């Protein structure tokens, strides 16, 4: 599981990635691609940097490239379409989008029209068109997907306000992401061991005080919350791979005791590890 910098996302032919997901949580990560999340059914909380967004059926969230984001735990699976695309793909618009980020990111139906245009309605329509082309794979479907992606980009450029990164802001942002990568990688490699704040702060080259502030501001959660969520996601992975017992998975994921594992798992998922195993068997 790569829970940090996702580097390989885009299909080489279409320069976009689209899929339906129903996983109930995903740990903090980032990528250069812009991400558009469209909720088909249910409701979901998504953390983006230090902000938490609540999305309901029909809502659309735009996540800028380089933003740290994650799906908060939800006891119910939420069906959604996720679309990734690189801004650099739109060569004709390079000067319009270079070093910029979209300021308006959450679109709820209905919203007030902007100059007679409803961005939500058009983005929703084109995302569904892209997904339909992807599913049906009729002749020329990749060309059709590209065309619909350009339609989305035109709406974003014309009607969604942006802000420009200065050189210093961009350099600072990239340095922050580099440090987060180091933290996420360390957790990936050592989640089965005891990880102290002193240890993880040293990985990011911070004091404990500055690390706790840095991590909360960058991800919207404490390091302890992130570590627990990550370990629970790994536990589910271990349960799904083979018939591991609760005791085996508890220690594989770095929990010092069965009691702690049960408590944290239920806190994150809303049900116990035993209940999860039962649903898998049923």
One Martini backbone bead per residue (centre of mass of N, CA, C, O) as a GRO file, in nm:
protein
  282
    1UNK     BB    1   0.091   0.039   0.027
    2UNK     BB    2   0.055   0.369  -0.093
    3UNK     BB    3   0.058   0.665   0.144
    4UNK     BB    4   0.179   0.897  -0.037
    5UNK     BB    5   0.341   0.932  -0.323
    6UNK     BB    6   0.163   0.924  -0.618
    7UNK     BB    7   0.310   0.847  -0.935
    8UNK     BB    8   0.113   0.619  -1.069
    9UNK     BB    9  -0.191   0.710  -1.258
   10UNK     BB   10  -0.172   0.744  -1.571
   11UNK     BB   11  -0.280   0.699  -1.874
   12UNK     BB   12  -0.094   0.714  -2.164
   13UNK     BB   13  -0.331   0.783  -2.369
   14UNK     BB   14  -0.538   0.980  -2.188
   15UNK     BB   15  -0.425   1.125  -1.922
   16UNK     BB   16  -0.617   0.944  -1.734
   17UNK     BB   17  -0.807   0.861  -1.430
   18UNK     BB   18  -1.073   0.613  -1.369
   19UNK     BB   19  -1.294   0.536  -1.086
   20UNK     BB   20  -1.458   0.322  -0.866
   21UNK     BB   21  -1.533   0.375  -0.517
   22UNK     BB   22  -1.586   0.211  -0.163
   23UNK     BB   23  -1.397   0.296   0.030
   24UNK     BB   24  -1.391   0.427   0.368
   25UNK     BB   25  -1.068   0.467   0.352
   26UNK     BB   26  -0.771   0.693   0.332
   27UNK     BB   27  -0.470   0.788   0.358
   28UNK     BB   28  -0.247   1.012   0.342
   29UNK     BB   29  -0.189   1.189   0.027
   30UNK     BB   30  -0.011   1.255  -0.292
   31UNK     BB   31  -0.025   1.440  -0.613
   32UNK     BB   32   0.004   1.603  -0.918
   33UNK     BB   33  -0.271   1.542  -0.972
   34UNK     BB   34  -0.581   1.607  -1.033
   35UNK     BB   35  -0.882   1.575  -0.827
   36UNK     BB   36  -1.209   1.423  -0.880
   37UNK     BB   37  -1.501   1.406  -0.670
   38UNK     BB   38  -1.796   1.192  -0.706
   39UNK     BB   39  -2.101   1.144  -0.552
   40UNK     BB   40  -2.332   0.884  -0.584
   41UNK     BB   41  -2.345   0.757  -0.276
   42UNK     BB   42  -2.384   0.917   0.007
   43UNK     BB   43  -2.135   0.996   0.265
   44UNK     BB   44  -1.837   1.216   0.308
   45UNK     BB   45  -1.508   1.264   0.444
   46UNK     BB   46  -1.258   1.511   0.346
   47UNK     BB   47  -0.919   1.566   0.363
   48UNK     BB   48  -0.753   1.894   0.304
   49UNK     BB   49  -0.514   1.928   0.465
   50UNK     BB   50  -0.681   2.126   0.716
   51UNK     BB   51  -0.945   2.037   0.576
   52UNK     BB   52  -1.302   1.959   0.607
   53UNK     BB   53  -1.521   1.769   0.395
   54UNK     BB   54  -1.869   1.744   0.322
   55UNK     BB   55  -2.018   1.479   0.135
   56UNK     BB   56  -2.281   1.431  -0.090
   57UNK     BB   57  -2.495   1.345  -0.302
   58UNK     BB   58  -2.358   1.510  -0.598
   59UNK     BB   59  -2.094   1.595  -0.507
   60UNK     BB   60  -1.798   1.808  -0.568
   61UNK     BB   61  -1.436   1.758  -0.557
   62UNK     BB   62  -1.145   1.965  -0.573
   63UNK     BB   63  -0.800   1.855  -0.608
   64UNK     BB   64  -0.504   1.968  -0.587
   65UNK     BB   65  -0.200   1.951  -0.674
   66UNK     BB   66  -0.025   1.863  -0.368
   67UNK     BB   67  -0.253   1.779  -0.194
   68UNK     BB   68  -0.335   1.667   0.109
   69UNK     BB   69  -0.528   1.357   0.128
   70UNK     BB   70  -0.837   1.207   0.276
   71UNK     BB   71  -1.036   0.944   0.401
   72UNK     BB   72  -1.263   0.913   0.628
   73UNK     BB   73  -1.400   0.721   0.836
   74UNK     BB   74  -1.662   0.473   0.747
   75UNK     BB   75  -1.908   0.235   0.806
   76UNK     BB   76  -1.983   0.316   0.513
   77UNK     BB   77  -2.004   0.271   0.188
   78UNK     BB   78  -1.891   0.496  -0.078
   79UNK     BB   79  -1.994   0.594  -0.384
   80UNK     BB   80  -1.740   0.688  -0.636
   81UNK     BB   81  -1.591   0.917  -0.852
   82UNK     BB   82  -1.253   0.916  -0.984
   83UNK     BB   83  -1.043   1.185  -1.109
   84UNK     BB   84  -0.740   1.208  -1.305
   85UNK     BB   85  -0.520   1.496  -1.386
   86UNK     BB   86  -0.295   1.681  -1.573
   87UNK     BB   87  -0.222   2.008  -1.628
   88UNK     BB   88   0.020   1.967  -1.840
   89UNK     BB   89  -0.162   1.846  -2.071
   90UNK     BB   90  -0.260   2.153  -2.122
   91UNK     BB   91  -0.077   2.328  -2.326
   92UNK     BB   92  -0.269   2.571  -2.410
   93UNK     BB   93  -0.292   2.642  -2.070
   94UNK     BB   94  -0.022   2.690  -1.923
   95UNK     BB   95  -0.032   3.006  -1.856
   96UNK     BB   96  -0.303   2.977  -1.681
   97UNK     BB   97  -0.187   2.732  -1.465
   98UNK     BB   98   0.077   2.812  -1.377
   99UNK     BB   99   0.121   2.819  -1.040
  100UNK     BB  100  -0.178   2.717  -0.980
  101UNK     BB  101  -0.491   2.732  -0.788
  102UNK     BB  102  -0.789   2.636  -0.677
  103UNK     BB  103  -1.027   2.794  -0.466
  104UNK     BB  104  -1.273   2.647  -0.574
  105UNK     BB  105  -1.387   2.300  -0.469
  106UNK     BB  106  -1.697   2.304  -0.388
  107UNK     BB  107  -1.985   2.128  -0.538
  108UNK     BB  108  -2.333   2.200  -0.507
  109UNK     BB  109  -2.652   2.090  -0.541
  110UNK     BB  110  -2.751   2.373  -0.592
  111UNK     BB  111  -2.611   2.655  -0.760
  112UNK     BB  112  -2.510   2.940  -0.849
  113UNK     BB  113  -2.489   3.108  -1.124
  114UNK     BB  114  -2.225   3.176  -1.367
  115UNK     BB  115  -2.301   3.347  -1.621
  116UNK     BB  116  -2.525   3.110  -1.676
  117UNK     BB  117  -2.340   2.897  -1.528
  118UNK     BB  118  -2.315   2.548  -1.416
  119UNK     BB  119  -2.049   2.380  -1.309
  120UNK     BB  120  -2.166   2.126  -1.181
  121UNK     BB  121  -2.341   2.024  -1.416
  122UNK     BB  122  -2.105   1.993  -1.622
  123UNK     BB  123  -1.909   1.816  -1.464
  124UNK     BB  124  -2.104   1.587  -1.413
  125UNK     BB  125  -2.167   1.517  -1.707
  126UNK     BB  126  -1.867   1.457  -1.797
  127UNK     BB  127  -1.804   1.235  -1.592
  128UNK     BB  128  -2.030   1.042  -1.688
  129UNK     BB  129  -1.927   1.025  -1.979
  130UNK     BB  130  -1.650   0.907  -1.916
  131UNK     BB  131  -1.754   0.654  -1.768
  132UNK     BB  132  -1.918   0.542  -2.005
  133UNK     BB  133  -1.683   0.512  -2.204
  134UNK     BB  134  -1.512   0.326  -2.025
  135UNK     BB  135  -1.723   0.093  -2.002
  136UNK     BB  136  -1.794   0.047  -2.317
  137UNK     BB  137  -1.568   0.077  -2.535
  138UNK     BB  138  -1.601   0.220  -2.787
  139UNK     BB  139  -1.525   0.347  -3.065
  140UNK     BB  140  -1.326   0.618  -2.959
  141UNK     BB  141  -1.323   0.650  -2.638
  142UNK     BB  142  -1.056   0.802  -2.582
  143UNK     BB  143  -1.128   1.056  -2.737
  144UNK     BB  144  -1.386   1.121  -2.576
  145UNK     BB  145  -1.247   1.153  -2.301
  146UNK     BB  146  -1.067   1.389  -2.381
  147UNK     BB  147  -1.294   1.585  -2.460
  148UNK     BB  148  -1.431   1.593  -2.177
  149UNK     BB  149  -1.181   1.698  -2.029
  150UNK     BB  150  -1.172   1.969  -2.179
  151UNK     BB  151  -1.448   2.066  -2.084
  152UNK     BB  152  -1.371   2.083  -1.787
  153UNK     BB  153  -1.130   2.279  -1.816
  154UNK     BB  154  -1.284   2.521  -1.928
  155UNK     BB  155  -1.461   2.566  -1.680
  156UNK     BB  156  -1.233   2.611  -1.478
  157UNK     BB  157  -1.094   2.854  -1.622
  158UNK     BB  158  -1.353   3.046  -1.652
  159UNK     BB  159  -1.512   2.997  -1.339
  160UNK     BB  160  -1.258   2.930  -1.154
  161UNK     BB  161  -1.082   3.046  -0.916
  162UNK     BB  162  -0.745   3.162  -0.864
  163UNK     BB  163  -0.409   3.108  -0.737
  164UNK     BB  164  -0.075   3.221  -0.689
  165UNK     BB  165   0.237   3.103  -0.676
  166UNK     BB  166   0.519   3.162  -0.544
  167UNK     BB  167   0.834   3.065  -0.534
  168UNK     BB  168   0.848   3.036  -0.220
  169UNK     BB  169   0.584   2.877  -0.186
  170UNK     BB  170   0.665   2.635  -0.363
  171UNK     BB  171   0.920   2.554  -0.208
  172UNK     BB  172   0.779   2.508   0.064
  173UNK     BB  173   0.576   2.295  -0.033
  174UNK     BB  174   0.787   2.083  -0.133
  175UNK     BB  175   0.927   2.049   0.142
  176UNK     BB  176   0.681   1.939   0.291
  177UNK     BB  177   0.636   1.690   0.109
  178UNK     BB  178   0.910   1.562   0.160
  179UNK     BB  179   0.863   1.517   0.466
  180UNK     BB  180   0.608   1.347   0.440
  181UNK     BB  181   0.733   1.116   0.280
  182UNK     BB  182   0.923   1.027   0.508
  183UNK     BB  183   0.700   0.956   0.707
  184UNK     BB  184   0.529   0.758   0.537
  185UNK     BB  185   0.762   0.561   0.478
  186UNK     BB  186   0.827   0.490   0.772
  187UNK     BB  187   0.553   0.368   0.837
  188UNK     BB  188   0.552   0.150   0.622
  189UNK     BB  189   0.826   0.010   0.737
  190UNK     BB  190   0.723   0.041   1.080
  191UNK     BB  191   0.418  -0.045   1.172
  192UNK     BB  192   0.520  -0.310   1.354
  193UNK     BB  193   0.628  -0.090   1.539
  194UNK     BB  194   0.745   0.126   1.767
  195UNK     BB  195   0.643   0.474   1.740
  196UNK     BB  196   0.783   0.764   1.822
  197UNK     BB  197   0.798   1.102   1.836
  198UNK     BB  198   1.102   1.126   1.838
  199UNK     BB  199   1.151   0.951   1.588
  200UNK     BB  200   0.963   1.099   1.374
  201UNK     BB  201   1.083   1.383   1.409
  202UNK     BB  202   1.367   1.302   1.309
  203UNK     BB  203   1.286   1.224   1.020
  204UNK     BB  204   1.181   1.540   0.973
  205UNK     BB  205   1.372   1.740   1.126
  206UNK     BB  206   1.235   1.774   1.422
  207UNK     BB  207   1.083   1.867   1.674
  208UNK     BB  208   0.821   1.776   1.849
  209UNK     BB  209   0.671   2.043   1.842
  210UNK     BB  210   0.704   2.102   1.530
  211UNK     BB  211   0.589   1.836   1.427
  212UNK     BB  212   0.299   1.847   1.537
  213UNK     BB  213   0.229   2.106   1.385
  214UNK     BB  214   0.302   2.021   1.097
  215UNK     BB  215   0.117   1.769   1.071
  216UNK     BB  216  -0.156   1.905   1.132
  217UNK     BB  217  -0.140   2.124   0.907
  218UNK     BB  218  -0.097   1.913   0.663
  219UNK     BB  219  -0.347   1.685   0.752
  220UNK     BB  220  -0.563   1.739   1.007
  221UNK     BB  221  -0.387   1.544   1.195
  222UNK     BB  222  -0.251   1.348   1.400
  223UNK     BB  223  -0.013   1.114   1.422
  224UNK     BB  224  -0.177   0.912   1.586
  225UNK     BB  225  -0.418   0.899   1.394
  226UNK     BB  226  -0.266   0.810   1.144
  227UNK     BB  227  -0.141   0.550   1.258
  228UNK     BB  228  -0.407   0.410   1.327
  229UNK     BB  229  -0.534   0.417   1.044
  230UNK     BB  230  -0.307   0.266   0.901
  231UNK     BB  231  -0.311   0.004   1.071
  232UNK     BB  232  -0.603  -0.069   1.004
  233UNK     BB  233  -0.565  -0.089   0.696
  234UNK     BB  234  -0.357  -0.321   0.724
  235UNK     BB  235  -0.539  -0.519   0.871
  236UNK     BB  236  -0.740  -0.554   0.638
  237UNK     BB  237  -0.531  -0.663   0.445
  238UNK     BB  238  -0.454  -0.915   0.614
  239UNK     BB  239  -0.739  -1.036   0.628
  240UNK     BB  240  -0.771  -1.055   0.305
  241UNK     BB  241  -0.527  -1.240   0.223
  242UNK     BB  242  -0.571  -1.419   0.491
  243UNK     BB  243  -0.609  -1.641   0.777
  244UNK     BB  244  -0.586  -1.430   1.009
  245UNK     BB  245  -0.563  -1.355   1.320
  246UNK     BB  246  -0.609  -1.120   1.552
  247UNK     BB  247  -0.336  -1.159   1.689
  248UNK     BB  248  -0.155  -1.147   1.438
  249UNK     BB  249  -0.248  -0.864   1.334
  250UNK     BB  250  -0.184  -0.694   1.581
  251UNK     BB  251   0.135  -0.747   1.551
  252UNK     BB  252   0.173  -0.673   1.248
  253UNK     BB  253   0.058  -0.357   1.325
  254UNK     BB  254   0.188  -0.265   1.625
  255UNK     BB  255   0.022  -0.372   1.851
  256UNK     BB  256   0.068  -0.443   2.194
  257UNK     BB  257  -0.244  -0.537   2.202
  258UNK     BB  258  -0.557  -0.664   2.178
  259UNK     BB  259  -0.707  -0.440   2.321
  260UNK     BB  260  -0.601  -0.204   2.152
  261UNK     BB  261  -0.685  -0.309   1.878
  262UNK     BB  262  -0.992  -0.326   1.928
  263UNK     BB  263  -1.033  -0.028   2.005
  264UNK     BB  264  -0.917   0.110   1.748
  265UNK     BB  265  -1.078  -0.036   1.532
  266UNK     BB  266  -1.359   0.058   1.635
  267UNK     BB  267  -1.299   0.360   1.622
  268UNK     BB  268  -1.248   0.363   1.307
  269UNK     BB  269  -1.489   0.155   1.191
  270UNK     BB  270  -1.737   0.070   1.415
  271UNK     BB  271  -1.598  -0.216   1.453
  272UNK     BB  272  -1.479  -0.517   1.502
  273UNK     BB  273  -1.264  -0.753   1.395
  274UNK     BB  274  -1.464  -0.990   1.421
  275UNK     BB  275  -1.688  -0.858   1.249
  276UNK     BB  276  -1.520  -0.838   0.992
  277UNK     BB  277  -1.464  -1.140   0.956
  278UNK     BB  278  -1.762  -1.223   0.934
  279UNK     BB  279  -1.830  -1.060   0.676
  280UNK     BB  280  -1.621  -1.210   0.500
  281UNK     BB  281  -1.746  -1.492   0.530
  282UNK     BB  282  -2.048  -1.405   0.445
   0.00000   0.00000   0.00000
